[in-house]
Amino acid sequence: MYTEEIQEQIFVDAVFTNSKIKPRWFIWKGRKHPVKEITYIWKDNQGEAPLVYFSVSDGANIYEIFFNQKNLNWYLARVHLEG
């Protein structure tokens, strides 16, 4: 497995219910990636900004995306590619 650091802002379609966040798909490099599985969720801070991280799979690769709760933007942190 190959890991690539990305750190780019992305567009994410997510459902926010009962203080939970569930990403459904995201767009990176003009391509829509479905979130078929959320494998792990954790929280961190970047200065005063609370971040919620998600390890998600599109069925082939694993992506680490996060939601910045201060500026309300989504980012792709890294990609774990098969092969």
N, C-alpha and C positions, 0 to 999 in steps of 0.2 A: 504494500500500500504506500502511495506517495502522498505527502502532506504539503500543501501550498498555503502560505500566509497571503491573505487577500486584503482585509481591512478597507472594504469599499461600502459605500451606502447603497442599499438595495430597496426595491419596492416589495412589500410583503402584504398579502391578504391574510388577515388574522381575525379570529373571533375572540372578543373580550366578554367573559361572563363570570359573575361571582368572584371577582378579583383574580381570575385565571385567564391566561393568554394561550390561545392555540393557533399557531401559524398553519395555514392551509396550503399556500403556495407562495413562491417568490420569483422575481424576475432578476436575472443576473446575465449580463452581456447580451441583452435582448432576447433571452430564452426563458420561458416559463418552466420552473421546476416544481412539480407537485410534491407536497410533503406527505409521503406514504406512511411514515412512522416517526414519532418523536422518541428518541432513544434515551435522552437525558436532559434534565433542566437544572440550572443552578443560577445563583445570583452573585453579583460582584458590584464594586463601585469603581467609578473613574472620577476621582475628585469628589465633587458633591453629587454626581450623577449616578443614580442607581441603575444597574444594568441587569437584564434578565436574559440569560443565555439558553439556547436550545441546540441540542445536537439532533439533527434531522436527517432522514434518508429519503431519497427519491426512488429507492429500489435498486440503485446501482452504486451511488456514492454517498458519503456522509459529509454534511455541511454543518459548520458551527455558525449560527446566526445569533444576533442579539438585538434586544430592544432597549434603547436608551430612554428611560422614563422621564428624564429631564427635558430633552429636546424632542421627544416623541418620534425619533427616527430609528430605522432598522439598518443593520450593518451585517455584512458577511465577513466573519473573522478569518476563517480558514476552510479549506476543502481537503477531504481525504479521498483520493481517487484510487480506484481498483486498477491493478495492472501496473 
